[in-house]
Amino acid sequence: MEKTFKSPESSELYKKIYALNLSPLAREEAVGALKIAQALVGTAFWVVSKLRKLGSVAPATGATVGKLKHQ
């Protein structure tokens, strides 16, 4: 099972943004910035998970790197 990064729009940050006395445009910009930040974090999480998988499996053999048969 692979972990995924998820943050629903009903999260505490979204609630705080909507609770502020902002103009509709400023609120839209704040929510947009939050969505972009979440996308960047999600992408970084995905890249790190892929790099971990690449680092833990030897190419073409499927053998785990760094473990000997007698261990």
C-alpha positions as CSV (number, residue, x, y, z in Angstrom):
1,M,0.0,0.0,0.0
2,E,1.4,3.4,-1.0
3,K,0.9,6.5,1.2
4,T,-0.5,9.5,-0.4
5,F,-0.6,13.1,0.7
6,K,-4.2,14.4,0.9
7,S,-5.6,17.6,2.4
8,P,-9.3,18.1,1.9
9,E,-10.7,21.6,1.4
10,S,-12.5,21.2,4.7
11,S,-9.2,21.3,6.5
12,E,-8.5,23.8,9.3
13,L,-6.4,26.1,7.0
14,Y,-9.3,26.5,4.6
15,K,-11.7,27.2,7.5
16,K,-9.3,29.9,8.8
17,I,-9.0,31.5,5.3
18,Y,-12.8,31.6,4.9
19,A,-13.2,33.0,8.5
20,L,-10.9,36.0,7.7
21,N,-12.5,39.3,6.7
22,L,-11.1,39.2,3.1
23,S,-12.4,40.5,-0.2
24,P,-13.6,37.8,-2.5
25,L,-10.5,38.3,-4.7
26,A,-8.1,38.1,-1.8
27,R,-9.9,35.0,-0.5
28,E,-9.6,33.4,-3.9
29,E,-5.9,34.2,-4.1
30,A,-5.3,32.8,-0.6
31,V,-7.1,29.5,-1.4
32,G,-5.3,29.3,-4.8
33,A,-1.9,29.7,-3.1
34,L,-2.8,27.0,-0.6
35,K,-3.8,24.7,-3.4
36,I,-0.6,25.3,-5.2
37,A,1.4,24.7,-2.0
38,Q,-0.4,21.4,-1.4
39,A,0.3,20.4,-5.0
40,L,4.0,21.1,-4.6
41,V,4.1,19.1,-1.3
42,G,2.2,16.3,-3.0
43,T,4.6,16.3,-5.9
44,A,7.7,16.4,-3.6
45,F,6.2,13.5,-1.6
46,W,5.7,11.5,-4.8
47,V,9.2,12.2,-6.1
48,V,10.8,11.1,-2.8
49,S,8.7,7.9,-2.7
50,K,9.9,7.1,-6.2
51,L,13.5,7.8,-5.4
52,R,13.3,5.6,-2.3
53,K,11.9,2.8,-4.5
54,L,14.7,3.2,-7.0
55,G,17.3,3.2,-4.3
56,S,16.1,0.1,-2.6
57,V,15.8,-2.3,-5.6
58,A,18.6,-3.3,-7.9
59,P,17.9,-2.8,-11.6
60,A,16.7,-5.7,-13.6
61,T,17.0,-8.3,-10.8
62,G,14.5,-7.2,-8.3
63,A,17.0,-8.0,-5.5
64,T,17.2,-5.7,-2.5
65,V,20.5,-3.7,-2.5
66,G,22.7,-4.1,0.5
67,K,21.5,-7.5,1.8
68,L,23.4,-10.7,1.5
69,K,21.7,-14.0,1.2
70,H,22.8,-15.2,4.6
71,Q,21.5,-12.1,6.4
